[in-house]
């Protein structure tokens, strides 16, 4: 994936987590926030190792 696509996917996961938090789905929003953080960390680590 290129950087633009990765940023879009990460943003969508984060925004979905915000909407889940607002609607009261705390477990789902926690999973989405965690997956966004892990995905961002993996992408950043791969980018720095190149």
Residue, then its C-alpha position, 0 to 999 in steps of 0.5 A: x500500500x502506498x502512503x496515501x492509502x495507508x493514511x486513509x485506512x488509518x483515518x477510517x479506523x480511527x473515525x469509526x472508533x470515535x463514532x463507536x465511542x460516541x454511540x456507547x460501544x466501548x468495547x468495539x471502540x477500544x478494539x478499533x483504537x488499539x488496531x489503529x495504534x498497532x497499524x500505525x506503529x507497524x507502518x511507521x516501523x516499516x517506513x523507518x527500516x527502509 
